[in-house]
Amino acid sequence: MYFAAAAPGPWLGDIGYPGAALAVTVLMIAFLKKNPKKKIGQAAAAALMSFIAASLYQAAGGPWQAPADSLMRLIDNLRESNPVFAGVGYAALCIAVTLVIVLFNLTARRSAFAGFLAAPLYNAAGAGYAMVAQFVATGLAALIHL
């Protein structure tokens, strides 16, 4: 019996950004449903998975970017309408969200929401913050398309 050589290309097939984002989201939902009790590292893992998923959704563009765009519009409206937040930049919000994830004792679901919120904030902040979010999305894309 002879096997035909595989055609060169992605070793996981044509997944793309939307497929990768969907797969990470399903993994995160399964992770949150399977581990209802609070365990060490669970909240951090949920935040990381949601940050990765949100970065991939933004990289996919189109309708996949709608949740991140909605969150950013909400944040922009809050910054414009409330004088307390008028001078707060995106970089400060990135630091604040990251500190909330790291320092506060959040449940895994709240940590996942904060991670999902952090990805568009990191992109909007620009500079080194945007490099982190773009590195996550392009790094995963490189792994997917090996």
Disulfide bonds with the S-S distance in Angstrom:
none
